Amino acid sequence: MQIGYIGLLKAAERFEPERGFRFSTYAVPLIAGEIRSQMRDGGRVKVSRELKSDAARVRRAENDFCLAHGRSPKLTELAAASGLTAERVLEALQAYEAMHDIQSDEVLAVQSGAIDEEELSVTRLDLAAALEKLPPRQRQVMVLRYYRDMTQQQVAEAVGISQVQVCRLEKRALAALAARLVR
């Protein structure tokens, strides 16, 4: 509850009513993000810095492999691409999943009553439909940034554009998504 209140306070401080959005539209994701961040950073799942670093290395190698070959790598290919042993790749992938399991966060939100399951399904459908309407490059940036957890620099390298261009595309995409989703 306390972390949720911190998220609410942050939302109240940062909210800009002149942008035309409802406060709840702005506050709910900020509160949920604050709770997820706390669960990930200070929750039950403890992951060493080294393993977090290896997980990021494996994810980059996986993304690079997918872009180069058009398919997901096998474990041995991922180990070779990342320069790690197959066992360490498995550990890193498991750590990554533990740290970033969005579905478990959603299940927790549904169980706690913070989000209704039907509302969650509708939100997913709305978001998917809005993403489909984005221009291909913007959609690619959004998928890499928010579904693949890549940094702007990683997206820039993967797509072959500058980090500044990624930032601009992301801003345009977020504005377009907000316009479609907030009606």
N, C-alpha and C positions, 0 to 999 in steps of 0.2 A: 504494500500500500504506500509506504513512504517513497519508494522509487517512483511510483505512479504520480504522487503529488509533486515530486521534483520535475517530472516531465510536464505536468500541468503548469507549474510555475514558469518553466522555460517557454512553454507555448504562450502563456499570457504576456511574457516579456517581449517575445519576438513577433507576435501577431500583428499584421498590418491590415486593418479593416478596409483601407482604401483600395486594396487589390480585388475586393468584391467577393471574397470567399467567406463561407460561414466559419465561425471559430471552431466548431466541432470537426469540420473537414480538415483543419490545420492541426488541431490538438490531438486527436485520436492517434494518428500515425506517430507523432512525436512522443506521446506517452508510451505507446507500444514499443517503439524503438528504444526508449530509455530502459524499459523493463527488460527487453531482449538483451541489450548491451550489458546490463547488470548481471543477468543470468549467465551470459557468456563469459564475462570477465571475472565475476565474483561468485559464480554459482558453484554447483557441485562438480562440474567438469573442469578439471585442472589439467592444463597442457603446458609442457615446458616450452620455453622460447625456441629452443633448438627444433623441437617437433613442429611448432607453428611455422618456423622458417622452412623446414622440409616440406610441410604441407603446401605452403605457398609455391615452393619450387616445383613440386609435383603438379599442382594445378596449372602453373605456367607451361610446364612441359606438355601436359595433356591438351591445353588449348592450342599450343603451337603445333602439336602433332595433328590435331583435328583439322586445323586450318590447312596444313600442308598436305594431308592425305585424304581428307574428306570423310574420315571415320574415326571412331574411338580407338585408342591404342590398346593392345593386349598388355597384360601386366609386365611381361618381359620387355616389350617395346617402351613402356613407360619408365621402367627401371633404367634402361639404356639411355633414354632421352633426358632423364633427370640426373643421371650419374649416381644413383643410389641403388642399394640392393633391393631385390623384390620384396623382402621382408620389411625393410624400412619404408618402401612405398606403401605397403599395406597399412603399416602403423600410421603413416602420415595421412592416408586417405580416411582411416577410421577416426583420427583426431579431427580432421577437417569436418567430417560428418557430425561428430559430437559437438563441435563448436558452432556449426552453421545449420543445424537441422531445423529448417524453417517450419516444416510440418509439425514437429513436436511443439514449437512455440504456438502454432495455430491451435493445436489440440488443447494445449494448456489454456489458451484464451477462451476457447469454447467451453471447456470444463469449468472454468472459473466464472463463467457467465459474462465475461467482458465482451465477447462477440458471439452472436447467435450463429449457429452453423449454417442456416439458410442465408444469412447476411454475408457470411464469408464466401459461400459459393457464388452468390450474385456478384460480389465484388471481384472475384477471380474472373468470372465471365465478362464483366464490364471492362476489366483491365485488358484481358486478352483481345476483346473486340477493338478497344482503343489502340492497342499496340499494332494490330493488323492494318489500321488506317494510316499509320505513320509512313513516311517515305522510307524506302529500304535501308538507306544508310543510318537514319535516325533509329530505326527499329534494331538494326545490328548493334549500334552503340548501346542502346538500352538493355538488350539481352546480355551482352558481354558485361556491362557494368553491374546490373542488378540480379541477373540469374546466374552468372558465372563468377560474380564477386571479384571482377578485375578492377584494378585502379585505372584512372584515366590514361596514365602513361602506358600501362600494359595494353589497353584497348588501342591506343595510338600505334603501338608497335605491331599489334596483330592485324590492324586494318590498313596500315601503311599511310597514316596521316599524322599531323602534329597533335600534341596534347592539347594545344589551344583550340584546334578544330574539334577535338572530341568534346571539350568543355562547351563550346558553342552549340554543337549538335545536341548534346545532352540537355542544355538549357532550353533549346527550342522544343525538343521532344517532351520534356517535363511540362512546359507551358501548354503544348498541344494536348497532352494527356489530361492536364488539370482542366482545360477548357471542355474537353469531352466528358470527363467524369463528374465534374461539379456543375450540375444543372439544377 
